[in-house]
């Protein structure tokens, strides 16, 4: 099946919505982490949301490069994202588990974007998605290792 840039753009906009919701969840966790793992997770959540912020901008700029309009309001993010808001009262391991679930969602959407971009022969989008997938898989591996309960 051959996809057009229109389908790539639609999947990129969903990815953009997912990353916005992920970003906000990380801010929530950064602000609300407590307990014995406060210092390491406070810093880790900040590192992750700073990375997400850069990706949000890159995704939006890719959509613009493809001569389309990126979603740019929160109602669109809430409507189109598969990532949902989280409570503020989670404990450290619950927060990390929620982040790992979001990584699965992001990886799934990244693979959808890559499939559509590949069929549309959109090498620029493929380059971005390949890089993001590799980075996210490594981060997930590390968070999963931290989250193991012995």
CORURTA-V922910 format. One record per residue. SS is DSSP state (a for helix, b for strand, c for the rest). PSI is psi in degrees with one decimal (* if undefined). OMEGA is omega in whole degrees, -180 to 180 (NA if undefined). Layout:
BEGIN
SS&PSI&OMEGA + SS&PSI&OMEGA
END
This chain:
BEGIN
c&137.4&179 + c&131.0&179 + c&154.8&175 + c&170.3&174 + a&-27.6&179 + a&-41.1&179 + a&-34.8&175 + a&-44.9&-180 + a&-43.8&179 + a&-42.2&-180 + a&-32.2&175 + a&-38.4&178 + a&-36.1&175 + a&-43.0&177 + a&-40.5&177 + a&-44.3&177 + a&-43.1&178 + a&-45.1&-179 + a&-34.2&176 + a&-43.3&180 + a&-39.5&176 + a&-46.4&179 + a&-48.0&-178 + a&-36.8&177 + a&-40.9&178 + a&-38.9&176 + a&-44.1&177 + a&-50.7&-178 + a&-39.8&178 + a&-42.8&-178 + a&-28.5&-169 + a&6.1&178 + c&139.0&175 + c&172.2&174 + c&-170.7&-172 + c&-17.7&179 + c&17.2&-176 + a&-55.2&-171 + a&-46.4&-177 + a&-39.6&-179 + a&-33.4&176 + a&-46.5&178 + a&-40.9&-179 + a&-45.1&179 + a&-37.9&177 + a&-44.6&177 + a&-43.7&-178 + a&-40.6&-179 + a&-29.3&175 + a&-39.9&176 + a&-43.4&179 + a&-39.0&179 + a&-42.4&178 + a&-40.7&-180 + a&-37.9&177 + a&-47.1&-179 + a&-42.0&180 + a&-40.3&179 + a&-46.5&179 + a&-41.7&179 + a&-31.8&176 + a&-41.5&178 + a&-43.2&178 + a&-38.0&177 + a&-33.9&177 + c&10.5&175 + c&40.0&177 + c&175.3&-179 + c&128.3&175 + c&151.4&170 + c&139.5&-177 + c&18.7&173 + c&154.1&-174 + a&-30.5&178 + a&-36.3&176 + a&-39.8&179 + a&-46.2&180 + a&-37.9&-177 + a&-38.6&-170 + a&-16.2&-176 + c&143.8&172 + c&-9.7&177 + c&129.5&-177 + c&160.1&177 + c&160.9&-179 + c&155.8&175 + c&163.3&180 + c&-5.8&-173 + c&21.3&179 + c&153.0&175 + c&170.9&-172 + a&-52.4&-178 + a&-32.7&177 + a&-39.2&178 + a&-46.9&-179 + a&-39.0&177 + a&-39.9&178 + a&-40.4&178 + a&-42.2&179 + a&-38.0&175 + a&-41.1&178 + a&-35.3&176 + a&-40.4&177 + a&-42.4&179 + a&-46.0&180 + a&-42.9&179 + a&-40.8&178 + a&-45.2&-180 + a&-37.8&177 + a&-40.2&179 + a&-35.1&175 + a&-44.1&178 + a&-45.9&-179 + a&-40.4&179 + a&-46.2&-179 + a&-39.3&179 + a&-39.0&179 + a&-46.8&180 + a&-28.2&179 + c&2.9&-179 + c&42.2&-178 + c&84.4&-176 + a&-32.7&180 + a&-45.5&179 + a&-38.1&177 + a&-39.7&180 + a&-45.3&180 + a&-49.1&-176 + a&-38.2&179 + a&-43.8&178 + a&-46.7&-179 + a&-40.3&-179 + a&-48.6&180 + a&-44.6&180 + a&-43.8&-178 + a&-38.1&177 + a&-41.0&179 + a&-44.1&179 + a&-40.0&178 + a&-43.0&178 + a&-45.0&-178 + a&-44.4&178 + a&-38.4&178 + a&-40.3&177 + a&-41.0&179 + a&-37.5&-172 + a&-4.5&179 + c&134.6&179 + c&118.1&-179 + c&*&NA
END
